[in-house]
Amino acid sequence: MRKMQFRAWDLKNKKMYDLDYIVFDGYEITEYSLLADNGRRMQRFVDSEEYDNAVLMQWTGLKDSKGKDIFEGDICKGAGWNDQDANQVGIVKWHGMGFIVKNISNQCRGGEVNLTEKLKVIGNIYENPELLKE
């Protein structure tokens, strides 16, 4: 079984956190804990007010061309759509039964590609929204 890893964007504090742990009940998440920079756990329970203040993003299980973990919500650049243009930009998303990169560049007709080692993570949709405008 592959390792499952998550990170979370805290909507209130506008900060990205690693998850210390996550608890599932079937397909539902009932509890998770954000790991603060100082090592302190910030627990979030399903019935608490803070539970919905974070967006959880799953690791794809893959690394980019520089060896960086690729997560849902990452913005990638590379030649995934065609081998001619290495400047295509896309967002990593869950689609059906796997992760894809949704093209946001106007330069390419292909809308989605599978993740590939040709891509490089250049940011994410929460910390780097300006990259979506390029």
C-alpha positions in Angstrom: 0.0 0.0 0.0 1.3 3.5 -0.8 1.9 6.0 1.8 -0.9 8.6 2.2 0.2 12.1 3.0 -1.8 15.3 3.3 -1.2 19.0 3.8 -3.8 21.7 4.7 -4.4 25.3 3.8 -5.8 27.1 6.8 -8.4 29.5 5.4 -8.5 31.7 8.6 -4.7 32.1 9.1 -3.8 31.9 5.4 -1.0 29.4 6.1 0.0 25.9 4.8 0.4 23.2 7.3 1.5 19.6 7.2 -0.9 17.1 8.8 0.2 15.3 11.8 -2.5 12.7 11.6 -5.9 12.1 10.0 -8.8 9.8 11.1 -11.2 8.2 8.7 -14.6 6.6 9.4 -15.1 4.8 6.1 -14.8 7.4 3.5 -15.4 10.4 5.8 -12.7 12.3 7.7 -13.7 12.6 11.3 -10.6 14.3 12.8 -7.3 15.6 11.7 -4.4 17.5 13.3 -2.4 20.3 11.7 1.3 20.4 12.7 2.4 24.0 13.5 5.9 25.2 12.9 6.7 24.9 16.6 5.7 21.3 16.6 2.4 22.0 18.4 -0.7 19.9 17.2 -3.8 21.8 16.3 -6.6 19.2 16.4 -9.8 19.6 14.3 -12.8 17.5 15.0 -15.7 17.0 12.5 -18.2 18.8 14.8 -16.0 21.8 15.7 -16.1 25.2 14.2 -12.4 25.0 13.1 -13.0 21.8 11.1 -14.1 23.6 7.9 -11.4 26.3 8.2 -8.9 24.2 6.3 -8.7 22.7 2.8 -7.0 19.3 2.8 -4.9 18.3 -0.2 -3.6 14.8 -0.8 -0.1 13.9 -2.0 -0.2 12.4 -5.5 2.5 9.8 -4.6 4.7 11.4 -7.2 7.6 13.9 -7.4 8.3 16.6 -9.9 11.4 16.9 -12.1 13.3 18.5 -9.1 12.3 15.7 -6.6 9.6 17.8 -4.9 6.4 16.1 -3.7 3.4 16.9 -5.9 0.1 17.7 -4.1 -3.4 18.5 -5.1 -3.6 22.2 -5.6 0.0 22.5 -6.9 0.7 24.7 -9.9 3.0 22.9 -12.3 4.9 24.1 -15.4 6.3 21.9 -18.0 6.1 20.0 -21.3 3.4 17.6 -20.2 0.9 18.7 -22.9 3.4 18.4 -25.7 7.2 18.0 -26.0 7.5 21.3 -27.9 6.5 23.8 -25.2 7.9 23.6 -21.7 6.0 26.8 -20.6 2.6 25.2 -20.2 1.0 25.8 -16.7 -1.6 23.7 -15.0 -3.2 22.8 -11.6 -3.0 19.4 -10.1 -6.5 18.1 -9.4 -8.3 14.9 -8.5 -10.3 13.6 -11.5 -12.4 10.5 -11.3 -9.9 7.8 -10.2 -6.6 9.7 -10.4 -4.7 13.0 -10.4 -4.4 15.1 -13.5 -2.9 18.4 -14.4 -5.6 20.8 -15.7 -4.1 23.2 -18.3 -4.7 26.9 -17.5 -2.5 28.2 -20.4 -4.3 29.6 -23.4 -1.5 28.3 -25.6 -2.5 24.7 -25.7 -5.6 22.8 -26.9 -5.2 19.8 -24.6 -7.0 20.4 -21.4 -5.7 17.7 -19.1 -2.6 15.5 -18.9 -1.4 12.8 -16.5 1.3 13.7 -14.1 4.7 13.3 -15.4 8.3 13.7 -14.4 8.6 16.5 -17.0 6.5 18.8 -14.8 8.0 21.2 -12.2 6.0 22.5 -9.2 6.2 26.3 -9.2 3.7 27.0 -6.4 0.2 26.3 -5.3 -3.2 27.9 -5.7 -3.4 29.2 -2.2 0.1 30.7 -1.6 0.8 31.7 -5.2 -2.5 32.7 -6.8 -0.6 35.2 -9.0 0.8 32.3 -11.0 -2.7 31.5 -12.2 -2.8 34.9 -14.1 0.4 34.2 -16.2 
